[in-house]
């Protein structure tokens, strides 16, 4: 799974045009993954949400960490971590100072 974090485009001072360009670039990237048979699923995340913390179950109105928005995730088919890293390197969101966290999904 590729988790997309911290793009400059998600900052409040960015233009709607920049966000639209990123969305189009990301869609083209996903279509390319689909055409190569490497795409399983992609889900954008809303920028609203809550967090529940610890044993006291404190609820806060922040859906992400203080500095990095988690914009969404994509599940890809890769033989190993190195293959997933190479796919992540092709993602256009990296040009917006984002980072991509790469995590294997474990079976139950």
C-alpha positions in Angstrom: 0.0 0.0 0.0 1.2 3.5 -0.9 0.2 6.2 1.6 0.4 9.7 0.2 1.5 12.4 2.7 2.3 16.1 2.9 1.9 17.5 -0.6 2.3 21.3 -0.9 -0.9 21.3 -3.0 -2.9 20.5 0.1 -1.7 23.6 2.0 -4.4 26.4 2.5 -2.5 28.9 0.3 -2.5 26.8 -2.8 -4.7 27.6 -5.8 -7.6 25.4 -6.9 -5.9 25.1 -10.3 -2.8 23.5 -8.7 -5.0 21.0 -6.9 -6.8 20.2 -10.2 -3.5 19.7 -12.0 -2.4 17.3 -9.3 -5.7 15.4 -9.5 -5.4 15.0 -13.2 -1.7 13.9 -13.0 -2.6 11.3 -10.3 -5.5 10.0 -12.3 -3.2 9.5 -15.4 -0.7 7.7 -13.1 -3.4 5.4 -11.8 -4.7 4.7 -15.3 -1.2 3.8 -16.3 -1.0 1.3 -13.3 -4.3 -0.2 -14.3 -3.1 -0.6 -17.9 0.0 -2.4 -16.6 -2.1 -4.7 -14.4 -0.5 -3.3 -11.2 -3.4 -1.4 -9.7 -5.7 -2.9 -7.0 -7.4 0.1 -5.5 -7.1 3.8 -4.9 -8.9 5.9 -2.3 -8.7 9.6 -1.8 -9.3 10.7 1.8 -11.3 13.8 2.9 -9.5 16.4 4.8 -11.9 16.2 7.7 -12.0 13.5 10.4 -11.3 12.8 14.0 -8.7 10.9 16.0 -9.2 8.9 19.2 -6.2 8.8 21.6 -5.1 6.3 24.2 -6.7 4.7 27.2 -8.7 7.8 28.0 -10.2 7.8 24.5 -9.7 11.5 24.0 -11.3 12.7 20.7 -9.7 15.5 18.7 -11.0 17.1 15.5 -7.7 16.7 13.5 -7.8 13.8 10.9 -4.0 13.9 10.4 -0.8 14.8 12.1 0.3 18.3 12.8 2.4 18.8 9.7 1.4 16.2 7.1 -2.0 15.6 5.4 -2.6 12.0 4.4 -4.2 12.6 1.1 -5.1 9.0 0.2 -3.7 5.6 -0.6 -3.2 3.2 -3.5 -2.8 -0.5 -3.3 -0.5 -1.9 -6.0 0.7 -5.4 -7.0 4.4 -5.7 -6.5 6.6 -8.7 -6.1 8.5 -7.2 -3.2 9.3 -3.9 -1.4 11.8 -2.9 -4.0 9.2 -3.3 -6.7 6.7 -1.2 -4.7 9.4 1.5 -4.2 10.1 1.7 -7.9 6.3 2.1 -8.6 6.1 4.9 -5.9 9.0 6.7 -7.6 6.9 7.1 -10.7 4.1 8.9 -8.8 3.6 12.6 -9.8 2.7 13.6 -6.3 6.4 13.5 -5.4 6.9 16.7 -7.4 4.8 18.6 -4.9 7.1 17.8 -1.9 5.0 14.9 -0.8 6.3 11.6 0.5 4.9 8.2 -0.1 5.0 5.7 2.8 5.2 2.1 1.4 3.7 -0.7 3.6 3.0 -4.3 2.9 -0.5 -5.5 3.7 -0.5 -8.5 5.9 -3.0 -11.3 5.7 -5.0 -12.3 8.7 
